[in-house]
Amino acid sequence: SLLMPFHFLEVALSNRLSDLLYARTNTDWPMRAMGERSWKNDINPIPGLPATPQWEIEKTRNKLNRNSRRVVTADCIISQMMFGFWVKLFNADYSQFLWTGGVRSQVFPHAPVNVDRNYARRKLEDLRVMRNRIAHHEIIFTKRPVATNDLIEEICGWLDPDLHHLVRTTSDFRKVNGGRPR
């Protein structure tokens, strides 16, 4: 029952970060990104964006091109990027490139004033670990699922109060968790 709130958060976060990447790169970054081995004359096709995330984007784009019967668009690529990719963009390596001006104005306009890049990164990393546990069917009852749900709702609120309301009112987590064996 935590997967639905995770999905809402992941889609909203990836869309917000995608918009930030478009603004910072001033280019169609999902279509232009290339790993370092593909750079022509060692020239970075997206200056400021390191090779590793570009390689992840290129890998996703190539996989889609191999497996798709239709034209692969930037939106297809963005939707297929892993949650971990988006969380890594909060690492210190991207401070100058992405986070000049702060994380609140760029991605979390409704976050409390104490939320900075590093605080957001730690919270998102905690959620990434829990999401992977759920995806791999691990037992999570002992991993503080209520705190995880609360954190998902909180971060959704940082993104958009309407998203927070949507997650809070449509998720069945509280009902399902309340009925679990003790």
LUMVOBA-309695 format. One line per field, with one value per residue: residue number from 1; residue in one letter; x, y, z of N, C-alpha, C in turn. Coordinates in Angstrom, 1 decimal, decimal comma, m for minus. Last residue first. Layout:
% residues N
k NUM;...;
r A;...;
nxx X;...;
nyy Y;...;
nzz Z;...;
caxx X;...;
cayy Y;...;
cazz Z;...;
cxx X;...;
cyy Y;...;
czz Z;...;
***
This chain:
% residues 182
k 182;181;180;179;178;177;176;175;174;173;172;171;170;169;168;167;166;165;164;163;162;161;160;159;158;157;156;155;154;153;152;151;150;149;148;147;146;145;144;143;142;141;140;139;138;137;136;135;134;133;132;131;130;129;128;127;126;125;124;123;122;121;120;119;118;117;116;115;114;113;112;111;110;109;108;107;106;105;104;103;102;101;100;99;98;97;96;95;94;93;92;91;90;89;88;87;86;85;84;83;82;81;80;79;78;77;76;75;74;73;72;71;70;69;68;67;66;65;64;63;62;61;60;59;58;57;56;55;54;53;52;51;50;49;48;47;46;45;44;43;42;41;40;39;38;37;36;35;34;33;32;31;30;29;28;27;26;25;24;23;22;21;20;19;18;17;16;15;14;13;12;11;10;9;8;7;6;5;4;3;2;1;
r R;P;R;G;G;N;V;K;R;F;D;S;T;T;R;V;L;H;H;L;D;P;D;L;W;G;C;I;E;E;I;L;D;N;T;A;V;P;R;K;T;F;I;I;E;H;H;A;I;R;N;R;M;V;R;L;D;E;L;K;R;R;A;Y;N;R;D;V;N;V;P;A;H;P;F;V;Q;S;R;V;G;G;T;W;L;F;Q;S;Y;D;A;N;F;L;K;V;W;F;G;F;M;M;Q;S;I;I;C;D;A;T;V;V;R;R;S;N;R;N;L;K;N;R;T;K;E;I;E;W;Q;P;T;A;P;L;G;P;I;P;N;I;D;N;K;W;S;R;E;G;M;A;R;M;P;W;D;T;N;T;R;A;Y;L;L;D;S;L;R;N;S;L;A;V;E;L;F;H;F;P;M;L;L;S;
nxx m0,3;m1,2;m2,8;m4,6;m3,1;m2,2;m4,6;m5,1;m2,8;m2,8;m4,3;m4,5;m6,0;m5,4;m2,6;m2,3;m3,8;m2,4;0,1;m0,8;m1,4;1,1;4,0;6,5;6,0;4,1;5,8;7,2;5,0;4,4;6,9;6,9;4,7;5,7;7,9;6,6;5,3;7,4;9,9;10,7;9,2;7,7;8,8;10,4;10,8;10,2;11,5;10,0;10,7;13,4;13,1;11,9;14,0;15,9;14,4;14,1;16,7;17,1;15,4;16,8;19,3;18,4;17,3;19,8;21,2;19,6;17,4;15,0;14,2;11,8;9,7;8,5;7,4;9,1;11,3;12,8;13,8;13,5;14,9;17,5;19,4;21,0;22,4;22,0;23,2;26,0;26,8;26,0;26,5;27,9;26,2;23,1;20,7;20,8;20,1;17,4;17,2;18,3;16,5;14,4;15,4;13,6;11,3;10,5;12,5;11,9;9,4;10,0;11,6;10,7;11,0;8,5;7,8;8,6;11,5;13,9;15,9;15,1;15,4;18,2;19,0;17,9;19,5;22,0;21,8;21,4;23,9;25,6;24,9;25,8;28,7;29,6;27,8;26,8;28,4;27,4;26,6;28,6;31,9;34,3;36,1;35,3;32,2;31,4;31,1;32,4;30,7;27,2;25,0;22,1;20,1;17,6;17,4;17,9;17,6;18,8;19,5;20,3;18,5;15,9;16,1;16,4;13,9;12,3;13,3;12,4;9,6;9,4;10,4;8,4;6,1;6,9;7,4;4,9;3,3;4,7;4,4;1,7;1,7;3,2;2,2;0,8;
nyy m8,1;m7,8;m4,8;m2,7;m0,4;m0,7;m0,1;2,5;3,8;3,3;4,1;7,4;9,6;11,6;12,0;12,5;15,0;16,6;16,7;18,0;20,5;21,5;20,3;19,7;19,5;17,4;15,3;15,2;14,3;11,8;10,5;10,6;8,9;6,5;6,2;5,9;3,5;1,7;0,8;m1,8;m4,0;m4,4;m5,2;m7,8;m7,3;m7,0;m5,2;m2,9;m2,5;m1,8;0,5;2,2;2,4;3,8;6,1;7,3;8,0;9,8;11,9;12,7;13,5;15,5;17,5;18,2;19,2;21,4;22,2;23,4;25,4;26,5;23,9;23,9;24,7;24,4;22,5;23,3;26,0;27,0;25,0;24,8;27,6;29,0;26,2;23,6;22,6;23,2;23,3;20,7;18,2;16,9;16,4;15,1;15,3;13,4;11,0;11,0;10,3;7,7;6,3;6,0;5,8;6,8;6,7;9,3;10,3;8,8;9,8;12,6;12,4;9,4;7,1;5,8;2,3;0,0;m0,5;m1,6;0,1;2,6;1,9;1,6;4,2;5,6;4,4;5,2;8,0;8,3;7,3;9,2;11,4;10,8;10,7;13,2;16,2;19,1;21,1;20,8;18,3;17,2;17,7;16,5;14,7;14,4;13,4;11,0;8,4;8,1;9,5;9,3;12,0;13,8;14,5;13,8;15,0;17,8;20,0;22,9;24,3;23,4;24,5;23,8;21,0;20,6;21,4;19,6;17,3;17,9;17,7;15,0;13,7;14,4;13,2;10,5;10,0;10,5;8,5;6,2;6,3;5,9;3,2;1,7;1,1;m1,2;
nzz 14,5;11,1;10,0;9,9;9,6;7,0;5,7;6,5;5,6;2,8;0,7;m0,6;m1,0;0,8;0,5;m2,2;m2,3;m0,5;m1,9;m4,2;m3,2;m2,4;m3,7;m2,5;0,1;0,0;m0,6;1,8;3,5;2,4;2,9;5,7;6,3;5,2;7,0;9,4;8,8;8,5;10,0;9,5;10,1;7,8;5,5;3,7;0,2;m2,5;m4,0;m3,5;m0,8;m1,1;m2,7;m0,8;1,1;m0,5;m1,1;1,5;2,0;m0,1;0,8;3,1;2,0;0,2;1,9;3,2;1,0;0,1;2,9;4,9;6,6;5,7;4,3;0,9;m1,4;m3,6;m4,4;m6,6;m6,4;m3,9;m2,5;m3,2;m4,4;m6,0;m7,4;m8,1;m10,4;m10,4;m7,7;m6,8;m7,7;m5,8;m3,6;m4,9;m6,2;m8,1;m6,9;m7,3;m10,1;m10,0;m8,3;m10,0;m13,5;m16,3;m17,8;m18,1;m19,8;m22,2;m22,9;m23,2;m25,5;m27,3;m29,8;m31,9;m31,4;m30,4;m28,4;m27,7;m28,6;m27,4;m24,7;m24,6;m25,2;m23,0;m20,9;m21,7;m21,6;m18,8;m17,9;m19,1;m17,6;m15,1;m15,9;m16,8;m15,6;m17,0;m18,0;m21,3;m23,0;m24,5;m24,1;m26,2;m27,3;m29,9;m28,8;m26,4;m25,7;m23,3;m21,6;m22,7;m23,5;m24,2;m26,0;m25,0;m22,5;m23,1;m25,1;m23,3;m21,0;m18,6;m16,7;m17,8;m17,9;m15,1;m14,2;m15,4;m14,0;m11,4;m11,8;m12,7;m10,5;m8,5;m9,6;m9,7;m7,0;m5,7;m6,9;m6,0;m3,2;m3,0;m4,1;m2,3;0,2;0,0;
caxx 0,6;m1,0;m1,8;m5,1;m3,8;m1,2;m3,9;m6,1;m3,2;m1,7;m5,0;m3,7;m6,3;m6,8;m3,2;m1,7;m4,1;m3,8;0,0;m0,2;m2,5;0,0;2,7;6,4;7,1;3,7;4,8;7,9;5,7;3,4;6,4;7,9;4,7;4,5;8,1;7,5;4,5;6,6;9,2;11,5;10,2;7,0;9,1;9,5;11,3;9,3;12,1;10,0;9,3;13,0;13,8;11,2;12,7;16,2;14,9;12,9;16,0;17,9;15,1;15,4;19,2;19,1;16,5;18,6;21,7;19,9;18,4;15,2;15,4;13,1;10,2;9,3;6,5;8,7;10,4;12,1;13,9;12,9;13,5;16,6;18,8;19,7;22,6;21,4;21,8;25,3;27,0;25,7;25,6;28,6;27,0;24,4;20,8;21,0;21,6;17,9;16,7;18,9;17,9;14,2;15,2;14,8;12,0;9,6;12,3;13,2;9,6;9,1;12,2;10,7;11,3;9,5;7,5;8,1;10,3;12,7;16,0;15,2;14,1;17,3;19,3;17,5;18,0;21,7;22,1;20,4;22,6;25,7;24,6;24,4;27,9;29,5;28,9;26,3;28,0;28,3;25,8;27,4;30,7;33,5;36,1;36,5;33,0;31,7;30,4;32,9;31,9;28,3;25,9;23,0;21,4;17,9;17,2;18,9;16,8;18,8;19,0;21,0;19,9;16,3;15,8;17,5;15,2;12,1;13,4;13,8;10,2;8,9;11,1;9,8;6,2;6,5;8,4;6,1;3,0;4,6;5,8;2,2;1,0;3,7;3,0;0,0;
cayy m7,5;m8,6;m5,8;m4,0;m0,5;m0,8;m1,4;1,4;3,9;2,8;3,2;6,2;8,4;11,2;11,8;11,3;13,8;16,3;16,2;16,6;19,7;21,2;20,9;19,9;20,4;18,8;15,7;15,7;15,6;12,8;10,7;11,3;10,3;7,1;6,3;7,1;4,7;2,0;2,0;m0,7;m3,6;m4,0;m3,8;m7,5;m7,5;m7,8;m6,5;m3,5;m2,8;m2,9;m0,7;1,8;1,8;2,5;5,3;6,8;7,1;8,6;11,1;12,2;12,5;14,3;16,8;17,6;18,0;20,3;22,6;22,3;24,7;27,2;24,8;23,3;24,8;25,7;22,3;22,1;25,3;27,8;25,3;23,7;26,8;29,6;27,7;24,1;22,6;23,1;24,5;21,9;19,0;17,0;17,7;15,0;16,1;14,8;11,4;11,2;11,6;8,8;6,6;6,9;5,2;7,0;5,5;8,4;10,8;8,7;8,4;12,2;12,9;10,9;7,4;6,8;3,7;0,0;0,2;m2,3;m1,3;2,5;2,2;0,5;3,1;6,0;4,3;3,8;7,4;8,7;6,7;7,8;11,4;10,8;9,6;12,1;15,2;17,9;21,3;21,4;19,1;17,7;17,4;17,7;14,9;15,2;13,7;12,4;8,8;7,4;10,1;9,0;10,8;13,2;14,9;13,3;13,5;16,9;18,8;22,0;25,0;23,0;24,6;25,2;21,8;20,2;22,1;21,0;17,4;17,9;18,9;16,1;13,6;14,8;14,6;11,2;9,8;11,2;9,9;6,5;6,4;7,2;4,3;1,9;2,3;0,0;
cazz 15,5;12,4;9,9;10,0;10,9;8,1;5,5;6,7;7,0;3,7;1,7;m0,2;m1,9;0,7;1,9;m1,6;m3,2;m0,3;m0,5;m4,3;m3,8;m1,3;m4,0;m4,0;m0,3;0,4;m1,6;0,7;3,8;2,4;1,5;4,9;6,7;4,7;5,6;9,3;9,1;7,4;10,2;8,9;11,2;9,1;5,9;4,8;1,5;m1,7;m3,9;m4,9;m1,2;m0,3;m3,2;m2,1;1,4;0,1;m2,1;0,7;2,9;0,0;m0,5;3,2;3,0;m0,3;1,0;4,0;1,7;m0,8;1,9;3,9;6,9;5,4;5,3;1,9;m0,2;m3,2;m3,3;m6,6;m7,7;m5,0;m2,2;m3,5;m3,4;m5,7;m7,2;m6,9;m10,3;m11,7;m8,6;m6,1;m8,6;m7,1;m3,6;m4,3;m4,9;m8,5;m7,1;m6,0;m9,6;m10,8;m7,8;m8,9;m12,1;m15,5;m17,5;m17,4;m18,4;m21,4;m22,7;m22,1;m24,3;m27,1;m28,4;m31,7;m31,7;m31,8;m28,7;m27,3;m28,9;m28,9;m25,3;m24,2;m26,1;m24,3;m20,9;m21,6;m22,8;m19,7;m17,4;m19,5;m19,1;m15,3;m15,3;m17,7;m15,6;m16,5;m16,6;m20,4;m22,1;m25,2;m23,3;m25,9;m25,8;m29,6;m30,0;m26,7;m27,0;m24,5;m22,0;m21,8;m23,9;m23,2;m26,3;m26,4;m22,6;m22,4;m25,0;m24,4;m22,2;m19,8;m16,5;m17,5;m19,1;m16,1;m13,7;m15,7;m15,4;m11,7;m11,3;m13,5;m11,7;m8,4;m9,4;m10,9;m8,0;m5,3;m7,0;m7,5;m3,8;m2,6;m4,8;m3,7;0,1;0,0;
cxx 1,5;0,0;m1,7;m4,1;m4,4;m1,9;m3,0;m5,4;m4,2;m2,2;m4,0;m4,4;m5,5;m7,0;m4,6;m2,4;m3,6;m4,2;m1,4;m0,3;m2,0;m1,1;1,7;5,1;6,9;4,7;4,3;6,9;6,4;4,1;5,4;7,5;5,7;4,4;6,9;7,7;5,3;5,8;8,4;10,8;11,0;8,0;8,5;9,8;10,2;10,0;11,4;10,6;9,3;11,6;13,5;11,8;11,9;14,9;15,2;13,3;14,8;17,2;15,9;15,0;17,8;19,0;17,1;17,7;20,6;20,3;18,7;16,2;15,8;14,3;11,5;9,6;7,2;7,9;9,9;11,1;12,9;12,9;12,8;15,1;17,8;18,9;21,2;21,8;21,2;23,7;26,1;25,7;25,3;27,8;27,7;25,2;22,2;21,0;21,8;19,3;17,3;18,5;18,6;15,6;15,1;14,4;13,2;10,3;11,5;13,1;10,9;9,3;11,4;11,4;11,5;9,8;8,7;7,8;9,9;11,4;14,7;15,3;14,1;15,9;18,5;17,8;17,4;20,2;21,7;20,6;21,5;24,4;24,7;24,0;26,4;28,6;28,6;27,4;27,4;27,7;26,7;26,5;29,5;32,2;35,3;36,5;34,1;32,6;30,7;32,3;32,5;29,6;26,9;23,7;22,5;19,4;17,6;18,6;17,6;17,8;19,0;20,7;20,7;17,8;16,3;17,3;16,3;13,4;13,3;14,1;11,7;9,5;10,7;10,6;7,6;6,6;8,1;7,2;4,2;4,2;5,7;3,7;1,5;3,0;3,5;0,9;
cyy m8,5;m8,0;m6,6;m5,1;m1,9;m1,0;m1,7;0,1;2,8;2,8;2,7;5,4;7,2;10,0;11,2;11,0;12,5;15,1;15,8;16,0;18,2;20,3;20,5;20,7;20,7;19,8;17,1;16,0;16,1;14,2;11,8;11,5;11,2;8,6;7,0;7,3;5,9;3,3;2,5;0,6;m2,4;m3,5;m3,4;m6,1;m7,2;m8,2;m7,4;m4,9;m3,5;m3,4;m2,0;0,6;1,3;1,8;3,9;5,9;6,5;7,5;9,8;11,4;11,9;13,2;15,5;16,9;17,4;19,1;21,3;22,9;23,6;26,4;25,4;24,3;24,1;25,8;23,7;22,0;24,1;27,0;26,0;24,1;25,8;28,8;28,3;25,5;23,4;23,2;24,4;23,1;20,3;18,0;17,9;16,3;15,9;15,8;12,8;11,7;12,0;10,1;7,7;7,3;6,3;6,5;5,6;7,1;9,9;9,1;8,2;10,7;12,4;11,2;8,9;7,1;4,6;1,4;0,1;m1,7;m2,0;1,0;2,1;0,7;1,9;4,8;4,6;3,6;5,9;8,1;7,0;7,0;9,9;10,8;9,7;11,0;14,0;16,8;20,0;21,6;19,7;18,5;18,0;17,3;16,2;15,6;14,7;12,6;10,3;7,8;9,4;9,4;10,6;12,0;14,2;13,6;13,0;15,4;17,7;20,8;24,2;23,7;24,3;25,4;23,3;21,0;21,8;21,8;18,8;17,9;19,0;17,4;14,7;14,7;15,1;12,7;10,5;11,2;10,8;8,0;6,8;7,4;5,6;3,0;2,6;1,3;
czz 16,2;13,3;11,2;9,9;11,0;9,4;6,7;6,7;7,4;5,1;2,7;0,8;m1,4;m0,1;1,8;m0,3;m2,5;m1,1;m0,2;m2,9;m3,9;m1,9;m3,0;m4,3;m1,8;0,1;m1,3;m0,5;2,5;2,6;1,4;3,5;5,9;5,0;4,9;7,8;8,9;7,6;9,0;9,0;10,7;10,1;7,2;5,4;2,6;m0,3;m2,9;m4,9;m2,6;m0,6;m2,4;m2,7;0,2;0,5;m1,6;m0,4;2,2;0,9;m0,6;1,9;3,1;0,7;0,4;3,1;2,6;0,0;1,0;2,9;5,9;5,7;5,0;3,0;1,0;m1,9;m2,8;m5,6;m7,7;m6,3;m3,4;m3,4;m4,0;m4,8;m7,1;m6,5;m9,2;m11,5;m9,8;m7,0;m7,9;m8,0;m5,0;m4,5;m4,3;m7,3;m7,5;m6,1;m8,2;m10,3;m8,7;m8,3;m11,1;m14,1;m16,7;m17,0;m17,6;m20,0;m21,8;m21,8;m23,1;m25,7;m28,2;m30,2;m31,5;m32,3;m30,2;m27,8;m28,8;m29,3;m26,8;m24,8;m25,8;m25,3;m22,3;m21,6;m22,8;m21,1;m18,4;m19,1;m19,6;m16,8;m15,5;m17,2;m16,5;m16,7;m16,1;m19,0;m21,0;m24,4;m24,1;m25,3;m25,4;m28,1;m29,6;m27,9;m27,3;m25,8;m23,2;m22,4;m22,8;m23,8;m25,4;m26,7;m24,0;m22,5;m24,4;m24,1;m23,4;m21,0;m17,8;m17,4;m18,9;m17,4;m14,7;m15,3;m15,9;m13,2;m11,6;m13,1;m12,7;m9,7;m9,2;m10,7;m9,3;m6,5;m6,7;m7,7;m5,3;m3,2;m4,3;m4,3;m1,4;0,0;
***
